[in-house]
Amino acid sequence: MLEVKNLSASVNGQPILDGLSLTVRTGEVAAIMGPNGSGKSTLSYIIAGKPDYEVTSGEILLDGEDLLALAPEARAAKGVFLAFQYPIEIPGVATMTFLKAALNAQRRARGEADLTTPDFRRAVRGAAQSLKIEEEMLRRPLNVGFSGGEKKRMEVLQMALLSPQLCVLDETDSGLDIDALRVVADGVNALRDPARSFVVITHYQRLLEHIQPDVVHVMARGRIVASGGPELALELERNGYRDYANANAAA
Amino acid sequence: MAAVQETVDRVRAIEVDAYKYGFVSDIDSEKPPKGLDEDIVRYISARKAEPQWLLDWRLDAYRRWLTMTPPRWARVKFPEIDYQDLYYYAAPKSTKAAPKSLDEIDPELLRTYAKLGIPLVEQEILAGVERPRVAVDAVFDSVSVATTFKAELAKAGVIFCSFSEAVREHGELVKRYLGSVVPSTDNFYATLNSAVFSDGSFVYVPPGVRCPMELSTYFRINEKNTGQFERTLIIADKGAYVSYLEGCTAPKRDENQLHAAVVELIAHEDAEIKYSTVQNWYPGDSEGKGGVYNFVTKRGDCRGARSKISWTQVETGSAITWKYPSCILRGDSSRGEFYSIAISNGRQQVDSGTKMIHLGKNTTSRIISKGIAAGRSQNTYRGQVSAHAKATGARNFTNCDSLLIGDQCGAHTVPYIEAKNSSAVFEHEATTSKISDDQLFYCLQRGLSGEEATALIVNGFVRDVLQQLPMEFAVEAQKLIAISLEGSVG
């Protein structure tokens, strides 16, 4: 279970999160919707531990453990996974090489043995097939020259392979056409599990037609301003964020 | 047990053999003093029982050297060297200064050995721990290995031996080629080397012969005490091929601060020489004190038509590196290549690159240089590409990429390009980049540590060059890169 308690944070002295509280139960898929600049991506970065974000108050607990006290790679080993809005290119490093290095680094951090090469290949192939990722793509340098859709599928492939406990998807739908969106959503849905939580950050309701959330939170001005069931997303689609932004400003 | 005894006996036999050539000196066998004069040059030559022509050659170089000044154009800083305060003969390793056991060795160095997976006995040898000489050789079992290699090479007609042995056994070849690529008047350090060189390697591959093995393993075994003024001469006759590997990934302890080697390569018609170096001399402590100055002159001459010389280097060590392995593309349609990875960390200073001198028609060259600067180091690529007026159809492609790690280091690219005929096509690409915070964070988020992430990104950066190394060495080099960059990420 993820608990974010009264979290305030700033970047370069600029406050972004302002007393945000959020609980995501184990096995739950929580959507976070909100206008641009509401702090959605900041929240995802702070959960993952990106440097340059200063937490000024509050805490983040994963199954009761203080995430803020851990280095980013230690959080990863604990099962925190962030699917990036803009996946990063790593020239010269074959995707396969990267995946293996990441998986084994996490296994070692948990005191497990490295995966053997045949086991590793089997795991990658299985995941790649269901995401319609060609073998050839796995030999190319990570994300270099990949299309937007390929990059997002690669994020989901990594998610499947690393088998995290908490998946944070930051605008995974951005830049995807409807076919690519469906492939990515199917990939995510296949990973739904009673032992795994999802935080799905999105601007549009569109993604939530494919990934059905259990809970929808609305974020504005650095905090959660409304929470509800899937119907909340539909309402946002009709009325936009204006009410929430104004309400928050008035408050 | 019997086998060990046999090896020991055979090593002893060799030692006796060596004495025969080693100490026929007319100077007293007392340690000659520090400093350099004609007598020291004569002493060095006499100790090796060299022929008159070689002594004259050395003396010529020495007299020339007296009139020269060290080059000052490189982007490196170091205190003036007092050349009268150095020893200039191939000193038998002083046993007094040598550590008695690994307990006396810098633990940092031992940690590195362990990471490279070097066996304990080999660690002791690299660290220069005092051992009875026979035992050292017996551990390596070098006699039997060397014998096997020698037999196989002899069958192919390949000559591969120490420089001193070549002077004795193949004097005509040495006389014909020595100084024909790097003349004894070439530059301050090369000229000094010509006067006082201690020993080195000699390779001759006869016409049409493809050398049956990488000349590497053998070299590694024989690399003991070649001294600070090393001389290497490699000749590939018509249509011959040889791949030569110099150096060692393990950092070597050495009491000599100044290293001024000379390497000459000659490729005749249709011949090919591939020369790979992994250099990891002691870079000095965190303040840069005590590291090796590596002032090396390496040059290849593509003398015949369609010949090819390829330099590949991985430079991670030394406090100061001053090194420009070059190709003279004399033969028509000859080809020169230079692939380089130069990594600097701490206080290291690297000024390295290449020269591609296009003289023949339709000559081609390719330069791929990857410089990586971390810590407070300075890393300069300096390269020259030139085409003579007669070198019609000359082509060069140059790609220089620099990667900066941290914000206290510097990367510099200094290309000199000179085309004296209008048909030459020279391309030059250069980039300078940093490992971005976003790249690092992405890797961390996937569970890699900062050091693992840096090593991965750097290995990706240098991949084009690593691919040029012989397989076994590429793997070692990859490990070495990771180790060299330790402590460079905060």
Boltz contact constraints between the chains, C-beta under 6 A:
constraints:
  - contact:
      token1: [A, 48]
      token2: [B, 445]
      max_distance: 6.0
  - contact:
      token1: [A, 50]
      token2: [B, 441]
      max_distance: 6.0
  - contact:
      token1: [A, 72]
      token2: [B, 444]
      max_distance: 6.0
  - contact:
      token1: [A, 72]
      token2: [B, 445]
      max_distance: 6.0
  - contact:
      token1: [A, 73]
      token2: [B, 444]
      max_distance: 6.0
  - contact:
      token1: [A, 73]
      token2: [B, 447]
      max_distance: 6.0
  - contact:
      token1: [A, 73]
      token2: [B, 449]
      max_distance: 6.0
  - contact:
      token1: [A, 76]
      token2: [B, 445]
      max_distance: 6.0
  - contact:
      token1: [A, 76]
      token2: [B, 447]
      max_distance: 6.0
  - contact:
      token1: [A, 77]
      token2: [B, 447]
      max_distance: 6.0
  - contact:
      token1: [A, 82]
      token2: [B, 445]
      max_distance: 6.0
  - contact:
      token1: [A, 88]
      token2: [B, 438]
      max_distance: 6.0
  - contact:
      token1: [A, 88]
      token2: [B, 439]
      max_distance: 6.0
  - contact:
      token1: [A, 88]
      token2: [B, 442]
      max_distance: 6.0
  - contact:
      token1: [A, 90]
      token2: [B, 460]
      max_distance: 6.0
  - contact:
      token1: [A, 91]
      token2: [B, 460]
      max_distance: 6.0
  - contact:
      token1: [A, 92]
      token2: [B, 460]
      max_distance: 6.0
  - contact:
      token1: [A, 92]
      token2: [B, 461]
      max_distance: 6.0
  - contact:
      token1: [A, 92]
      token2: [B, 463]
      max_distance: 6.0
  - contact:
      token1: [A, 93]
      token2: [B, 456]
      max_distance: 6.0
  - contact:
      token1: [A, 93]
      token2: [B, 460]
      max_distance: 6.0
  - contact:
      token1: [A, 101]
      token2: [B, 456]
      max_distance: 6.0
  - contact:
      token1: [A, 102]
      token2: [B, 446]
      max_distance: 6.0
  - contact:
      token1: [A, 102]
      token2: [B, 447]
      max_distance: 6.0
  - contact:
      token1: [A, 105]
      token2: [B, 447]
      max_distance: 6.0
  - contact:
      token1: [A, 105]
      token2: [B, 448]
      max_distance: 6.0
  - contact:
      token1: [A, 106]
      token2: [B, 447]
      max_distance: 6.0
